[in-house]
Amino acid sequence: MEYNYVSEKNHLLLLALLKAYGIKKVIASPGATNITLIASMQHDPYFELYSCVDERSAAYMACGLSEASGEPVIISCTGATSAREYMPGLTEAYYRKLPVLAITSTQDISRVGHLIAQVTDRSSRPNDIVMESVHLQTVKDTTDEWDCTIKINKALQALTRHGGGPAHINLTTTYSKNYSIKELPKVTKIGHYTATEMLPTLPNGKIAVFIGAHNIWTEKTTQILDRFCSSNNAVVFCDHCSNYRGKYRVLNSLIGLQTAYHSPLLDIDLLIHIGEVSGAYDAFTFCPKQVWRVNPDGEIRDQFKKLTAVFEMPEEYFFSRYITENKKDDSYYKSWMKEIESINNKIPELPFSNIWVAQNTAPKLPENSVLYLGILNSLRSWNYFETPSTIEEHSNTGGFGIDGIMSTLIGSSFAHPNKIHFAILGDLSFFYDMNSLGNRHITNNVRIMVINNGKGMEFRLINHNGAMFGDKTDEYIAAGGHFGNQSPQVIKNLATNWGYEYLSASNKEEFKNVINRFTTPSLTECPMVLEVFTDTEGETKALKMMEELIVDNKLAFKNKVKETVKSIIGDKGKDIIKTILK
């Protein structure tokens, strides 16, 4: 009988990536739980196997073999106490930076703690035995497959990153007896590059840089990114927290928001990802063939599930390496500007809402001021409209909670007392953080705009799964009716009692009467609070109008079919839907 690779997908991914990384030396210890791995390796002449009964000895043998060969060495063991025996040898490898990969096979970890024989808890480990430790679960769907692929890459990169050292993979097995798989799957080896290495060539086609939340750019770094774009016909996708204000800035959220239109400009050959956590959900509709992540931390951050390389270096250095004297045309950027101008011209008169307020406030902000946007509705609404190029913009996207946006703004206002600081946030965020407004260090450079819709409006918007319950959503999901239930007196009394100038608006005419005062470029006598009262109907209608500025009837039909089929057969019907609509 012919034996090939075991049918367990997590094993197949691991084997394929070991080969992609050029790792072949294996010291195997006997046992039942690691049969699936060793039997798969044993039939493949690529792997160079050695046998050792004693796991403690096997780990030390791996140190010697790795040191002498200059290559990574795998050690494989079964369940029970075997993995514990690796610790002395892995400690040696850790302090000598030897690339020893411990693959400890295990039953499903749900069995830990239930008095089941040969099941040990490997979730905790000493700090000085491995550089990286990952667990590979049984692969049940594409998300598991992606997750295991990323974790394997992390473990294998750790063998050589930052001087190298040992790593650990805890490999779940179901004890499959099916060894019929003849070929390993295609896998993505995520490249890792440092400043001392030869960098890969940029692919042909459309290139874009996506910037998540980012600190303020220096003039030099902005110029380097501009020169990179000029050399490679590239653009820079931004939201208001990206803080890049160079020539090639593209605020792509409004194009991405469209539910019945997909711009071909979003189909990208290479996306270069920099910055940190972004709240620009609408911008994420781009479709890159591959993603490169550039960050000094060198960590694998595969937000878009297309990561092929990580560049552990400063952004400035990375972009400078790809600048050439042969300037390409700016056709990709010009196409984006044409697309954005076209869609902006299609925006109708919107109802009174957070989006309408953003549209009518963004261009009025004073030069060189600072803007803090509350998550999530305010940040989204403002990402559809440009602000003056000298504005510094932030949001608490790191932890991404509604708490603390005013406190963060106030802290910033202390550092720059001559800069006007604006915060735009919802009523729940305001009341969550209202104690900060009583801080005695606050001066006249603070201005707070509260969009008071009497609830967490995010949960009532048409693109949120909480909206399906209608008015019932307000009871416990959207937390409606708290804090005075849109009382015109609560925030007014609080603000005036604490020495703020208070303004309010409940419709467009009232807003237009107060917005020039709120955005006056001069420092006023005291800080301000502007309370804007909106309702669910206006908010939901405005978003729906913005979602349907461009309609591709063919795409709209496909979306309708998807929703109908999904409602009948659920999420598992995605592959069926794709086949139908090809």
C-alpha positions as CSV (number, residue, x, y, z in Angstrom):
1,M,0.0,0.0,0.0
2,E,1.3,3.4,-1.0
3,Y,1.5,6.1,1.8
4,N,1.8,9.8,1.0
5,Y,1.0,12.9,3.0
6,V,-1.7,12.8,5.7
7,S,-5.0,14.4,4.9
8,E,-4.9,16.9,7.9
9,K,-4.7,20.4,6.4
10,N,-2.7,21.9,9.2
11,H,0.0,19.3,8.6
12,L,0.0,19.9,4.9
13,L,0.4,23.7,5.3
14,L,3.3,23.1,7.8
15,L,5.1,20.7,5.5
16,A,4.7,22.9,2.5
17,L,6.1,26.0,4.4
18,L,9.0,24.0,5.8
19,K,10.0,23.2,2.3
20,A,9.4,26.8,1.2
21,Y,11.8,28.0,3.9
22,G,14.3,25.3,3.1
23,I,14.0,23.5,6.4
24,K,14.6,19.7,6.1
25,K,16.7,18.3,9.0
26,V,14.5,16.4,11.5
27,I,15.2,14.5,14.7
28,A,12.1,12.4,15.5
29,S,11.2,10.8,18.8
30,P,8.7,7.9,18.8
31,G,5.1,8.3,19.8
32,A,1.5,8.0,18.6
33,T,0.5,11.6,18.5
34,N,3.2,12.7,16.0
35,I,2.8,9.7,13.7
36,T,0.8,11.8,11.2
37,L,3.7,14.3,10.9
38,I,6.5,11.8,10.8
39,A,4.8,9.4,8.5
40,S,4.2,12.3,6.1
41,M,7.9,13.4,6.3
42,Q,9.2,9.8,6.0
43,H,7.8,9.2,2.5
44,D,9.2,12.5,1.2
45,P,12.9,12.3,0.3
46,Y,13.2,16.0,0.8
47,F,13.3,15.6,4.6
48,E,16.5,14.3,6.2
49,L,15.3,12.3,9.3
50,Y,17.2,11.0,12.3
51,S,15.7,9.1,15.2
52,C,16.2,9.6,19.0
53,V,14.1,7.9,21.7
54,D,15.0,10.4,24.5
55,E,13.4,13.8,23.8
56,R,15.9,15.5,26.2
57,S,18.8,14.1,24.2
58,A,17.0,14.9,20.9
59,A,16.9,18.6,21.7
60,Y,20.6,18.7,22.5
61,M,21.3,16.7,19.3
62,A,19.4,19.3,17.4
63,C,21.7,22.0,19.0
64,G,24.8,20.2,17.8
65,L,23.4,19.4,14.3
66,S,22.2,23.0,13.8
67,E,25.5,24.5,15.0
68,A,27.6,22.2,12.7
69,S,25.4,22.5,9.6
70,G,24.4,26.1,10.0
71,E,20.8,25.1,9.3
72,P,17.5,25.0,11.3
73,V,16.7,21.6,12.8
74,I,13.2,20.2,13.6
75,I,12.6,18.1,16.7
76,S,9.3,16.2,16.8
77,C,7.6,14.5,19.8
78,T,4.3,13.1,20.9
79,G,1.9,14.1,23.7
80,A,2.2,13.5,27.5
81,T,5.5,14.7,29.1
82,S,7.7,14.5,26.1
83,A,7.6,18.2,25.3
84,R,8.8,18.9,28.9
85,E,12.0,17.0,28.1
86,Y,12.8,19.5,25.4
87,M,13.2,22.4,27.8
88,P,16.9,22.0,28.8
89,G,18.0,21.7,25.1
90,L,15.7,24.6,24.1
91,T,17.2,26.7,26.9
92,E,20.6,26.0,25.5
93,A,19.4,26.9,22.0
94,Y,17.8,30.1,23.2
95,Y,21.0,31.5,24.8
96,R,23.1,30.4,21.9
97,K,20.6,31.6,19.2
98,L,20.4,28.2,17.5
99,P,17.5,27.7,15.1
100,V,15.8,24.7,16.6
101,L,12.2,24.2,15.8
102,A,10.2,22.1,18.3
103,I,7.1,20.6,16.8
104,T,5.1,19.1,19.7
105,S,2.1,17.1,18.5
106,T,-1.1,17.2,20.5
107,Q,-4.7,16.1,20.8
108,D,-7.3,18.9,20.5
109,I,-6.6,21.4,23.3
110,S,-10.2,21.3,24.3
111,R,-9.3,18.1,26.0
112,V,-6.8,19.8,28.3
113,G,-7.8,19.7,32.0
114,H,-10.3,16.8,31.7
115,L,-8.1,13.9,33.1
116,I,-7.5,12.6,29.6
117,A,-4.4,10.5,29.2
118,Q,-1.4,12.0,27.5
119,V,-2.9,15.5,27.3
120,T,-0.7,18.2,28.8
121,D,-1.2,22.0,28.9
122,R,1.4,23.7,26.8
123,S,-0.2,27.2,26.8
124,S,2.4,28.6,29.2
125,R,6.1,28.4,28.9
126,P,9.3,29.8,30.4
127,N,10.4,33.1,28.9
128,D,13.8,31.8,27.8
129,I,13.2,28.6,25.8
130,V,11.8,29.9,22.5
131,M,11.5,33.1,20.5
132,E,8.0,32.3,19.2
133,S,5.3,29.8,20.2
134,V,2.2,29.1,18.1
135,H,-0.6,26.6,18.2
136,L,-2.0,25.1,14.9
137,Q,-5.6,24.1,15.3
138,T,-7.4,21.6,13.1
139,V,-8.4,23.4,9.9
140,K,-12.1,23.6,9.4
141,D,-12.5,26.5,7.0
142,T,-10.6,29.2,5.1
143,T,-10.2,31.4,8.1
144,D,-8.4,28.5,10.0
145,E,-6.3,27.9,6.9
146,W,-5.2,31.6,6.8
147,D,-4.6,31.7,10.5
148,C,-2.4,28.6,10.5
149,T,-0.4,29.9,7.5
150,I,0.3,33.1,9.3
151,K,1.3,31.4,12.5
152,I,3.6,29.0,10.7
153,N,5.3,31.9,9.0
154,K,5.8,33.6,12.3
155,A,7.4,30.6,13.9
156,L,9.7,29.9,10.9
157,Q,10.8,33.5,10.7
158,A,11.6,33.6,14.4
159,L,14.3,31.0,13.7
160,T,16.4,33.7,12.0
161,R,14.9,37.0,13.0
162,H,16.9,39.3,15.3
163,G,19.8,37.0,15.5
164,G,17.7,33.9,15.5
165,G,16.9,31.2,18.1
166,P,14.5,28.3,18.8
167,A,10.7,28.3,18.0
168,H,7.8,26.1,18.9
169,I,4.8,24.8,17.0
170,N,2.1,23.0,18.9
171,L,0.5,20.8,16.2
172,T,-3.0,19.4,16.7
173,T,-3.7,16.0,15.1
174,T,-6.9,14.0,14.7
175,Y,-4.9,10.8,14.2
176,S,-6.1,10.6,10.6
177,K,-5.2,7.3,8.9
178,N,-5.8,8.8,5.5
179,Y,-2.4,9.2,3.8
180,S,-3.7,9.7,0.2
181,I,-2.5,13.3,-0.4
182,K,0.1,13.2,-3.2
183,E,0.9,16.9,-3.4
184,L,1.3,19.6,-0.9
185,P,-0.9,22.8,-1.2
186,K,0.4,26.0,-2.6
187,V,1.3,28.2,0.3
188,T,2.5,31.8,0.8
189,K,5.9,32.2,2.3
190,I,6.0,35.7,3.8
191,G,9.4,37.2,3.0
192,H,11.2,39.1,5.7
193,Y,13.7,41.9,4.7
194,T,16.0,44.2,6.7
195,A,17.9,47.2,5.6
196,T,21.0,45.2,5.0
197,E,19.4,42.9,2.4
198,M,18.7,43.1,-1.3
199,L,15.1,44.2,-1.6
200,P,12.6,42.6,-4.1
201,T,11.7,44.3,-7.4
202,L,8.4,46.1,-7.5
203,P,5.8,44.3,-9.7
204,N,4.4,45.9,-12.8
205,G,0.9,47.4,-12.7
206,K,-1.0,49.5,-10.2
207,I,0.8,50.3,-7.0
208,A,-0.7,52.0,-3.9
209,V,0.4,52.8,-0.4
210,F,-2.2,52.5,2.3
211,I,-1.5,54.5,5.5
212,G,-3.3,53.5,8.7
213,A,-3.2,55.8,11.8
214,H,0.1,57.6,11.6
215,N,2.0,60.2,13.5
216,I,2.7,63.6,11.9
217,W,4.9,63.4,8.9
218,T,8.1,65.3,8.6
219,E,8.6,67.4,5.4
220,K,11.5,65.1,4.4
221,T,9.6,61.9,4.7
222,T,6.6,63.4,2.8
223,Q,9.0,64.4,0.0
224,I,10.5,60.9,-0.1
225,L,7.1,59.3,-0.4
226,D,6.1,61.8,-3.1
227,R,9.2,60.9,-5.0
228,F,8.5,57.2,-4.7
229,C,5.0,57.7,-6.1
230,S,6.4,59.9,-8.9
231,S,9.0,57.2,-9.8
232,N,6.4,54.4,-9.8
233,N,3.1,55.9,-10.9
234,A,1.7,55.2,-7.4
235,V,-0.9,56.7,-5.1
236,V,-1.4,57.0,-1.4
237,F,-4.7,55.8,0.1
238,C,-5.5,57.8,3.3
239,D,-8.1,58.5,5.9
240,H,-8.0,61.5,8.2
241,C,-5.8,59.7,10.7
242,S,-3.1,59.0,8.1
243,N,-1.8,62.5,8.3
244,Y,0.0,62.3,5.0
245,R,-0.6,65.6,3.1
246,G,1.7,65.1,0.1
247,K,0.9,65.4,-3.6
248,Y,-0.4,61.8,-4.1
249,R,-3.0,61.7,-1.2
250,V,-6.2,59.9,-2.2
251,L,-9.2,59.9,0.2
252,N,-10.8,56.8,-1.2
253,S,-13.5,56.0,1.5
254,L,-16.4,57.5,-0.5
255,I,-15.5,55.4,-3.6
256,G,-15.2,52.3,-1.3
257,L,-18.5,53.0,0.3
258,Q,-20.5,52.4,-2.9
259,T,-22.6,49.2,-2.6
260,A,-23.5,48.9,-6.3
261,Y,-20.2,50.0,-7.9
262,H,-16.7,48.8,-7.8
263,S,-14.1,51.1,-9.2
264,P,-11.4,49.3,-11.4
265,L,-9.0,51.7,-9.7
266,L,-9.3,49.6,-6.6
267,D,-7.9,46.5,-8.3
268,I,-4.2,46.8,-7.3
269,D,-1.2,44.8,-8.2
270,L,0.7,45.8,-5.0
271,L,-0.5,47.5,-1.8
272,I,2.2,48.8,0.5
273,H,0.8,48.9,4.0
274,I,2.2,51.3,6.6
275,G,0.9,52.9,9.8
276,E,-1.2,51.3,12.5
277,V,-4.9,50.5,13.2
278,S,-7.2,52.3,10.8
279,G,-10.9,53.0,11.2
280,A,-11.4,53.7,7.5
281,Y,-13.5,50.6,6.9
282,D,-14.9,51.9,3.7
283,A,-11.4,52.3,2.3
284,F,-10.7,48.6,2.7
285,T,-12.6,47.6,-0.5
286,F,-9.4,47.7,-2.6
287,C,-8.4,44.3,-4.0
288,P,-4.7,43.9,-4.0
289,K,-3.0,40.9,-5.5
290,Q,-0.3,41.1,-2.8
291,V,0.5,43.3,0.2
292,W,3.9,44.4,1.5
293,R,4.0,45.6,5.2
294,V,6.7,48.2,6.1
295,N,7.4,48.8,9.7
296,P,10.4,48.9,12.0
297,D,8.8,46.3,14.3
298,G,9.2,43.7,11.5
299,E,6.0,41.9,12.7
300,I,3.6,40.0,10.4
301,R,0.4,42.1,10.3
302,D,-1.8,40.5,7.6
303,Q,-4.8,42.8,7.8
304,F,-5.9,42.2,4.2
305,K,-4.9,38.5,4.0
306,K,-2.6,39.0,1.0
307,L,0.7,39.6,2.8
308,T,3.7,38.3,0.9
309,A,6.6,40.4,2.5
310,V,7.5,42.3,5.7
311,F,10.2,45.0,5.6
312,E,11.7,45.6,9.0
313,M,13.0,49.1,8.4
314,P,11.9,52.8,8.6
315,E,9.4,53.9,6.0
316,E,11.7,56.6,4.9
317,Y,14.5,54.1,4.1
318,F,12.1,51.7,2.3
319,F,10.7,54.3,0.0
320,S,14.1,55.8,-0.8
321,R,15.3,52.4,-2.0
322,Y,12.7,52.4,-4.8
323,I,13.2,55.9,-6.0
324,T,14.6,56.2,-9.5
325,E,15.5,59.1,-11.7
326,N,13.2,57.9,-14.4
327,K,10.0,59.6,-13.5
328,K,6.9,57.8,-14.7
329,D,3.6,59.6,-15.6
330,D,1.0,60.3,-12.9
331,S,-1.8,58.5,-14.8
332,Y,-2.9,56.4,-11.9
333,Y,-3.2,59.4,-9.6
334,K,-4.9,61.5,-12.3
335,S,-7.5,58.7,-12.8
336,W,-8.2,58.8,-9.1
337,M,-8.6,62.6,-9.0
338,K,-11.1,62.3,-11.9
339,E,-13.0,59.5,-10.2
340,I,-13.2,61.5,-6.9
341,E,-14.3,64.7,-8.6
342,S,-17.0,62.8,-10.4
343,I,-18.4,61.2,-7.3
344,N,-18.3,64.4,-5.3
345,N,-20.3,66.1,-8.0
346,K,-23.0,63.4,-7.5
347,I,-23.6,64.1,-3.8
348,P,-27.2,65.4,-3.5
349,E,-28.6,67.6,-0.8
350,L,-28.3,65.4,2.3
351,P,-30.6,65.4,5.3
352,F,-29.5,66.9,8.6
353,S,-27.1,64.3,9.9
354,N,-23.5,63.5,11.0
355,I,-22.5,63.3,7.4
356,W,-24.1,66.6,6.5
357,V,-22.4,68.2,9.4
358,A,-19.1,66.8,8.3
359,Q,-19.6,68.1,4.8
360,N,-20.4,71.6,6.0
361,T,-17.7,71.8,8.7
362,A,-14.7,70.2,7.1
363,P,-13.7,73.0,4.8
364,K,-14.3,75.6,7.5
365,L,-11.7,74.3,10.0
366,P,-9.0,76.9,10.7
367,E,-5.6,76.4,9.3
368,N,-3.0,74.6,11.5
369,S,-5.7,73.4,13.9
370,V,-5.9,69.9,15.4
371,L,-8.9,67.6,14.9
372,Y,-9.9,64.5,17.0
373,L,-12.7,62.3,15.6
374,G,-14.7,59.9,17.7
375,I,-15.2,56.4,16.6
376,L,-17.1,55.2,14.7
377,N,-19.8,57.2,13.0
378,S,-18.0,60.5,13.2
379,L,-14.8,59.1,11.9
380,R,-16.6,57.5,9.0
381,S,-18.6,60.6,8.2
382,W,-15.6,62.8,8.0
383,N,-13.6,60.4,5.9
384,Y,-15.8,61.3,2.9
385,F,-14.7,65.0,2.9
386,E,-11.4,66.7,2.7
387,T,-10.1,69.2,5.3
388,P,-7.5,71.9,4.8
389,S,-4.1,70.5,4.2
390,T,-2.5,72.0,7.4
391,I,-4.9,70.2,9.7
392,E,-3.5,67.5,12.1
393,E,-6.0,64.7,12.6
394,H,-6.3,61.8,15.1
395,S,-8.7,59.3,16.5
396,N,-8.4,56.7,19.3
397,T,-8.2,53.8,16.8
398,G,-5.6,52.0,18.9
399,G,-8.0,50.5,21.4
400,F,-11.0,51.5,19.3
401,G,-13.3,52.2,22.2
402,I,-15.7,55.1,22.6
403,D,-14.0,56.2,25.8
404,G,-11.4,58.8,26.2
405,I,-11.5,60.9,23.0
406,M,-12.1,64.2,24.8
407,S,-9.4,63.4,27.3
408,T,-6.9,62.6,24.5
409,L,-7.8,65.9,22.8
410,I,-7.4,67.8,26.1
411,G,-4.0,66.3,26.7
412,S,-2.9,67.4,23.2
413,S,-4.3,70.9,23.9
414,F,-1.9,71.2,26.9
415,A,1.1,70.7,24.7
416,H,0.1,73.2,22.0
417,P,-1.9,76.0,23.8
418,N,-1.8,78.2,20.7
419,K,-3.4,75.6,18.4
420,I,-7.2,75.3,18.3
421,H,-8.2,71.7,19.1
422,F,-11.5,70.3,17.8
423,A,-13.2,67.1,18.9
424,I,-16.2,65.7,17.0
425,L,-17.9,62.8,18.8
426,G,-21.3,61.2,19.6
427,D,-23.3,61.7,22.7
428,L,-22.4,58.3,24.3
429,S,-18.7,59.1,23.8
430,F,-19.2,62.6,25.3
431,F,-21.0,61.3,28.4
432,Y,-18.5,58.5,28.8
433,D,-15.7,61.0,29.1
434,M,-17.5,64.1,30.4
435,N,-15.5,64.4,33.6
436,S,-12.6,65.5,31.6
437,L,-14.4,68.7,30.7
438,G,-14.1,69.8,34.3
439,N,-10.3,69.7,34.3
440,R,-8.9,73.0,35.6
441,H,-6.0,73.1,33.1
442,I,-8.3,73.4,30.0
443,T,-8.0,76.8,28.3
444,N,-9.6,78.6,25.4
445,N,-8.1,76.3,22.6
446,V,-10.6,73.5,23.2
447,R,-13.8,73.1,21.1
448,I,-16.1,70.1,21.4
449,M,-18.9,69.2,18.9
450,V,-21.3,66.6,20.2
451,I,-23.5,64.9,17.7
452,N,-26.4,64.1,20.0
453,N,-28.7,61.5,18.5
454,G,-29.7,60.0,21.8
455,K,-28.1,56.6,21.3
456,G,-25.2,54.7,19.7
457,M,-26.3,55.6,16.2
458,E,-23.8,53.2,14.7
459,F,-26.1,50.3,15.6
460,R,-29.1,51.8,13.7
461,L,-27.2,52.5,10.5
462,I,-28.3,50.4,7.5
463,N,-24.9,48.7,7.1
464,H,-24.8,47.5,10.7
465,N,-26.2,44.1,11.7
466,G,-27.8,45.7,14.8
467,A,-30.2,47.7,12.5
468,M,-32.3,44.6,11.6
469,F,-34.2,44.9,14.9
470,G,-35.5,48.4,14.1
471,D,-36.6,50.5,17.1
472,K,-36.0,47.5,19.4
473,T,-32.3,48.1,18.7
474,D,-32.5,51.2,20.9
475,E,-33.5,49.3,24.0
476,Y,-30.3,47.4,24.8
477,I,-28.1,47.3,21.7
478,A,-27.8,51.0,20.8
479,A,-28.4,52.2,24.5
480,G,-31.0,54.8,23.6
481,G,-32.6,57.1,26.1
482,H,-29.7,57.6,28.5
483,F,-28.3,61.0,29.7
484,G,-31.5,63.0,29.4
485,N,-32.7,61.4,26.2
486,Q,-31.6,64.4,24.0
487,S,-32.6,66.9,26.6
488,P,-31.7,70.4,25.4
489,Q,-30.6,71.3,28.9
490,V,-28.2,68.6,30.2
491,I,-25.1,69.4,28.2
492,K,-26.0,73.1,28.1
493,N,-26.1,73.3,31.9
494,L,-23.0,71.2,32.3
495,A,-21.0,73.2,29.8
496,T,-22.0,76.7,31.0
497,N,-21.5,75.8,34.6
498,W,-18.0,74.7,33.8
499,G,-17.2,77.9,31.9
500,Y,-17.7,76.9,28.3
501,E,-19.4,78.9,25.6
502,Y,-22.4,76.8,24.6
503,L,-23.9,76.6,21.1
504,S,-26.6,74.3,19.7
505,A,-28.3,73.4,16.5
506,S,-31.3,71.1,15.7
507,N,-31.6,71.8,11.9
508,K,-29.6,73.1,9.0
509,E,-30.5,76.8,9.5
510,E,-29.5,76.8,13.1
511,F,-26.3,75.0,12.3
512,K,-25.3,77.6,9.7
513,N,-26.0,80.3,12.2
514,V,-23.4,78.9,14.7
515,I,-20.8,77.1,12.7
516,N,-18.8,80.2,11.8
517,R,-18.5,81.1,15.4
518,F,-17.5,77.5,16.3
519,T,-14.8,77.5,13.6
520,T,-13.5,81.0,14.1
521,P,-9.7,81.0,13.5
522,S,-9.1,83.3,16.5
523,L,-8.7,82.0,20.1
524,T,-11.9,82.9,21.9
525,E,-12.4,84.0,25.5
526,C,-13.3,80.5,26.7
527,P,-13.6,76.9,25.3
528,M,-16.7,75.9,23.4
529,V,-19.2,73.1,23.2
530,L,-21.5,72.9,20.2
531,E,-24.3,70.4,20.6
532,V,-26.0,69.2,17.3
533,F,-29.2,67.2,17.6
534,T,-29.9,64.6,14.9
535,D,-32.3,61.7,14.5
536,T,-32.2,58.2,13.3
537,E,-34.2,58.9,10.1
538,G,-31.8,61.6,8.9
539,E,-28.7,59.6,9.8
540,T,-29.8,56.4,8.1
541,K,-31.1,58.2,5.0
542,A,-27.9,60.2,4.6
543,L,-25.7,57.1,4.7
544,K,-28.0,55.3,2.2
545,M,-27.8,58.2,-0.2
546,M,-24.0,58.3,0.0
547,E,-23.8,54.5,-0.6
548,E,-25.7,54.8,-3.9
549,L,-24.0,57.7,-5.6
550,I,-22.9,55.4,-8.4
551,V,-24.9,52.4,-9.5
552,D,-23.6,49.6,-11.7
553,N,-26.8,47.7,-12.5
554,K,-24.9,44.4,-13.2
555,L,-23.2,44.6,-9.8
556,A,-26.4,45.6,-8.1
557,F,-28.1,42.5,-9.5
558,K,-25.2,40.3,-8.3
559,N,-25.4,41.7,-4.9
560,K,-29.1,41.1,-4.8
561,V,-28.6,37.5,-5.8
562,K,-25.9,37.1,-3.1
563,E,-28.2,38.4,-0.4
564,T,-31.1,36.2,-1.5
565,V,-29.0,33.0,-1.7
566,K,-27.3,33.8,1.6
567,S,-30.7,34.3,3.3
568,I,-31.7,30.8,2.2
569,I,-28.5,28.8,2.6
570,G,-26.5,30.9,5.0
571,D,-22.8,31.8,5.0
572,K,-21.8,28.3,3.8
573,G,-23.2,29.1,0.4
574,K,-20.5,31.6,-0.5
575,D,-18.7,29.1,-2.8
576,I,-22.0,28.3,-4.5
577,I,-22.7,32.0,-5.0
578,K,-19.3,32.6,-6.6
579,T,-19.9,29.7,-9.0
580,I,-23.3,31.0,-10.0
581,L,-22.1,34.5,-10.7
582,K,-18.9,33.7,-12.6
